[in-house]
Amino acid sequence: AYPAATMESCYDILNAIKALGGKSCSYQTLADKLGTSITTYSFKAKISSSKQYGFIENIKNVIQLSERGRLLIYPTQNVNEKEILLGCFQNPTLYGKLIQNFLGKALPPTDRLSNELMKPYYGITATGKDVAAECFIKNAEYVGALQNGILTFDNILDVEVPVSAAIYEAVYTEITPQEVLDKLMNRKLKQE
């Protein structure tokens, strides 16, 4: 599985849930709010991608905002949208593998990355490889992780410690993205 819709395009789902009162809703109610059908490719892609990013949850065929989705739609004073989006960017399994292999390196052009995704390690089919590669690159740009062609997490969170080292720890150990962010914020607070 891979996200077939960008994080930015998935805001349609979040905003529709917000417009419906921010509570749980059925797929049909959500599709109606968006003026589409539950059978369209774009609706299915946005729902699946929103789940993979961690924006929404599906409990007994009912859609609701996840904690991350809720914080993005209803931010409070202490919410750092960049932190949440960075965590969501790392959430899909495919993205974790790509980050592990390309963090700190030049990201190949879209057509080359697309072909790379067909390797057994990534498990993406020929029919899905182009969409998967395009979405990854667009999302990396959207969260600020693609800087001068390099996949990096440095300078995203306005912290004065090297972020790539902490992300390396997250990729190669059992630490969660939230624990990485907590460590980074603790380092910054200790320096102040």
N, C-alpha and C positions, 0 to 999 in steps of 0.2 A: 504494500500500500504506500501511496505517496500523496502529498497534497497536490491537488489539481487546480486549486484556486489560491490566489495570493492572499497574504494576511490582510492587506488593505481592502481587497474585494470582499473579504469575509465580514467586514464591518457592517455590510448590508444586513447580515443575519443578526448581529448584536443590536443594531439600531432598531430592527423590526421587533425583536424581543422587548427592547426598552419601550417601544411604542405600544406594545401590548401589555404594559404595566410592569415589565421586568420579572414577571413570574414564569412559571412553567407553561408550556403550550404544546399543542399537538403539531405534527408536521403539516397537516392540512391547514390549520389556522395560520401558521407561519408562512406557508406558501401563498395563501390568500392575501395576507398582509403585504407580501412582496409582489403581488400581482402575477404570480406564476403558478405552475403546477408542480406537484411533488414528483412527477415523472420526468421533468426536464433534466438534461445533463447539467446545466449550470446550477440548479438548485441542489441536486445530489452532490455535485463537486464542492459547493460551498459548505454544505452540512458536513460532509466527510472531512474536509480540510479544517473546518472550525473545531471539530472534535480532535483532530490530530494536533492542532496548535494548542489545544487546551482552553479554547474560548468557551466551549459549551460542553454539556454532558447530556447523555441520553439515558434516562432511567425509565424502564418499562414503556418504551415508545413515546416518552414525553421529553421534550427538549427544555433545558434550563441553562441559565448562565452558570459557568464554573466560577470559582472564586476569582480567577484571573480575568475572566470576561466581565464579571461584576465590577472589578476595580477599574477596568478600562472604560466602561460605560458610566459608572458612578464614582469617579475619582474623588478622593478626599485629599486633604492638605498634605499628608505624608506619603502619598502615592507617587512613585516615580514611574511614569509610563515607559520610559526607556528600559528600565529593569524588567518590567512585566513583558514587554515585547521581545526582549532578548531571551527571556526564559521560554516564551512561546516559540520563538524561532528554533530553539534547541530541542523542542519537544518531540517532533516527528522522528521516528526511528531512522528513516532515510537521512534526515538532516544531521542526526548524531553521527552517523557513519561518515558523511561528507565532511563535517567539521573535524572529526578525528583525522581524516586523511589530508585535509587542505588547510587547516588552521596555520597561519603564518606563512602560507605559500600563495603563489599566484594561482588564481582560479582559471582553469582553461576556458577558452571561448565556448559559447553555448553549444555549438555543434560537437565539440570535442568532449565536453562534460556529458552531453547527451549520450554519446557512444560509450563513455566510461560507465554510465549507469546500467548498461546491459551486462556488465561483468557479474558473475554469480554472487559476489560479495554484496552487491547492491540489490540484485534481483528484480530489476525493472525491465519490462518487456519492450520490444521494439516499438510497439504501438503507444506506449506511455512515456518513453524516454525523453522526447522533446518537451512535452508539457512539464514533466518533473524537473528537468534542467532549467527551463525558463522560469518556473515558479521559484526554485531555489535561488537563482541569481537575483530576481526581482525582490525577493524577501530579504536577501542579504543586503541589498542596497537600501531597502526600506528601513531596516533596523540599524543601518550605519556600519554593518560588518564587512562591507566591501569597500576598501579604501585603496585607491590607486591600483586596482586590480588584485589586491592582496586580501585574502579572507583573514580578518583580524577582529578581535574584540577590544583592542586598545582604543582609548579616547571615546568610548561610547557612553560610559556612565559618569563621566566627570570626576573620576577618582585619580589620585596621583600615584597609584601603584601600578605596576605592569599587570594588566588584566589577562594577557595571554598566558602567563604562568599559572594563574588561578584557573583559567579555563582548561589548560592542559591537565591540571589536577582533576578537574571534573570529568574530562573525557577518559582519562586512564585509570580512574579509581571509582569507587562506589558513591562518591559525593553527589548530591543532587544540585541542580542549577540554583535553587533557592539558597542552599548552604554556601555555594560559591559567592553569591551576591552578599550574603550575610558576612562572610569572611572579608570580602572587599570593603564593605562599609565599616566593619570593625577596625580594619587597618587604617582607613581614612580618619576615623574618629580618634584613634590613638595618636595619629600624627598631629592633630589639631590641638 
